[in-house]
Amino acid sequence: MSENNQAITKGLNHLGLSVKDLNKTSAFFVELLGWQQSGLDLTYPRCAVSDGALKLTLWQVQNPAEVADFSRRKHLGLHHLALEMSSEQALDALYDQAKVYPGVSIEFAPEWLGAGPRKHMMCTEPGGLRIEFIWPGI
C-alpha cells in the first residue's frame, strides 16, 4: 500500500460469533479467562464478552440440534480465534485449567510454534468455537 492510500477502517470493533449454547460459551470466557460479560439480551439471545481490548458478541443459534459442527477445512468464515497470552506461565496455567474445564476439548497442549520461542495451544470451547492461545515469546 502506498502512502497515499490510507485504510478507511480503524481496526476491529467486535467480532460476532454464532454459538450452540450461549450460557456455556459465555461462561468459558468469563469463568476460565476472566473476561467481563455485558449486553445480555435473552430475547435475541445474545451477549458480549470482553477482555478489555477485544470484544466478542456471542449469538445463540436458533436450533442447536440442527447445527453442523465446524470444520476448518469445509466451512467458510472463522478458522479459529487466536488470543494472545501475557506469558508462557499464563499459557501453561490456562492449559492446566482448560483440560479439566467441562466441555473443553484440547486439540494440542502448549508447544513451540515453529522453532520457537513462540508457544501455542489449541482447544475447542464448550460451544464449539476453535480457539488458539498464543504466547509471542517476547
C-alpha positions as CSV (number, residue, x, y, z in Angstrom):
1,M,0.0,0.0,0.0
2,S,1.4,3.4,-0.9
3,E,1.5,6.3,1.5
4,N,-1.4,8.0,-0.4
5,N,-3.7,5.0,0.2
6,Q,-5.0,5.1,3.7
7,A,-7.4,2.5,5.1
8,I,-10.7,3.9,5.9
9,T,-11.2,1.5,8.8
10,K,-9.5,1.6,12.2
11,G,-9.4,-2.0,13.3
12,L,-11.7,-4.5,14.9
13,N,-14.7,-3.1,16.8
14,H,-16.1,-6.5,17.7
15,L,-16.3,-10.0,16.3
16,G,-19.8,-11.6,16.2
17,L,-19.9,-15.4,16.6
18,S,-22.8,-17.8,16.5
19,V,-22.7,-20.4,19.3
20,K,-24.5,-23.5,20.1
21,D,-25.0,-22.7,23.8
22,L,-24.8,-19.0,24.8
23,N,-24.5,-19.9,28.5
24,K,-21.7,-22.4,28.2
25,T,-19.7,-20.2,25.8
26,S,-20.1,-17.0,27.8
27,A,-19.2,-19.0,31.0
28,F,-16.0,-20.2,29.3
29,F,-14.9,-16.7,28.6
30,V,-16.0,-15.3,31.9
31,E,-15.1,-18.1,34.3
32,L,-12.0,-19.6,32.7
33,L,-10.5,-16.5,31.0
34,G,-11.7,-13.8,33.4
35,W,-13.5,-11.7,30.7
36,Q,-16.4,-9.4,31.5
37,Q,-19.9,-10.0,30.2
38,S,-22.2,-7.2,29.1
39,G,-25.3,-6.6,26.9
40,L,-27.1,-9.8,27.8
41,D,-30.4,-9.9,25.8
42,L,-32.3,-13.1,26.3
43,T,-35.0,-12.1,23.8
44,Y,-32.4,-12.4,20.9
45,P,-30.5,-14.2,22.7
46,R,-27.0,-12.7,22.7
47,C,-24.4,-11.1,24.9
48,A,-21.0,-9.5,24.7
49,V,-17.8,-10.6,26.4
50,S,-14.5,-8.6,26.5
51,D,-11.0,-8.8,27.9
52,G,-10.7,-5.0,27.8
53,A,-9.1,-5.0,24.4
54,L,-11.2,-7.4,22.3
55,K,-15.0,-7.6,22.3
56,L,-16.9,-10.6,21.1
57,T,-20.6,-10.7,20.5
58,L,-22.0,-14.2,21.1
59,W,-25.3,-15.1,19.3
60,Q,-27.3,-18.2,20.3
61,V,-28.2,-20.2,17.2
62,Q,-31.9,-20.9,16.8
63,N,-31.8,-24.7,16.9
64,P,-28.5,-26.1,18.4
65,A,-29.5,-29.7,17.5
66,E,-29.5,-28.8,13.8
67,V,-26.1,-27.1,13.7
68,A,-23.3,-28.9,11.9
69,D,-20.1,-28.9,13.8
70,F,-17.5,-26.6,12.4
71,S,-14.9,-27.9,10.0
72,R,-11.9,-25.7,9.4
73,R,-11.4,-27.4,6.0
74,K,-15.1,-27.4,4.8
75,H,-16.7,-24.1,6.0
76,L,-16.2,-20.5,5.1
77,G,-15.6,-18.0,7.8
78,L,-13.8,-18.4,11.1
79,H,-11.0,-20.9,11.0
80,H,-10.1,-20.2,14.6
81,L,-9.9,-17.3,17.1
82,A,-6.3,-16.6,18.3
83,L,-5.9,-14.9,21.6
84,E,-2.6,-13.7,22.9
85,M,-1.3,-14.7,26.3
86,S,0.7,-12.4,28.6
87,S,3.4,-15.0,29.4
88,E,4.5,-18.6,28.9
89,Q,3.5,-19.3,32.5
90,A,0.0,-18.0,31.8
91,L,-0.3,-20.2,28.8
92,D,0.8,-23.3,30.8
93,A,-1.6,-22.4,33.6
94,L,-4.5,-21.9,31.2
95,Y,-3.8,-25.4,29.7
96,D,-3.9,-27.0,33.2
97,Q,-7.3,-25.3,33.8
98,A,-8.8,-25.8,30.4
99,K,-8.1,-29.5,30.2
100,V,-10.4,-30.1,33.2
101,Y,-13.0,-27.4,32.3
102,P,-16.3,-29.0,31.5
103,G,-16.9,-29.4,27.7
104,V,-13.5,-28.2,26.6
105,S,-11.7,-30.3,24.1
106,I,-7.9,-29.9,23.8
107,E,-6.6,-30.2,20.3
108,F,-3.0,-29.9,21.4
109,A,-1.2,-28.8,24.6
110,P,1.3,-25.9,24.7
111,E,4.0,-26.5,22.2
112,W,6.6,-24.5,20.3
113,L,5.3,-22.6,17.2
114,G,7.9,-23.4,14.6
115,A,11.4,-23.2,16.1
116,G,10.2,-21.0,18.9
117,P,10.4,-19.0,21.1
118,R,6.6,-18.6,20.4
119,K,4.3,-21.2,22.0
120,H,0.7,-22.0,21.4
121,M,-2.1,-24.4,22.2
122,M,-5.4,-25.1,20.6
123,C,-8.8,-26.1,22.0
124,T,-12.5,-26.1,21.3
125,E,-14.6,-24.3,23.9
126,P,-17.9,-26.0,25.2
127,G,-20.0,-24.3,22.5
128,G,-17.8,-25.5,19.6
129,L,-15.5,-22.5,18.8
130,R,-11.9,-23.4,18.0
131,I,-9.6,-21.1,19.9
132,E,-5.8,-20.8,19.8
133,F,-3.9,-19.3,22.7
134,I,-0.5,-18.0,21.8
135,W,2.4,-16.6,23.7
136,P,4.5,-14.5,21.3
137,G,7.8,-15.4,23.0
138,I,8.8,-11.9,24.0
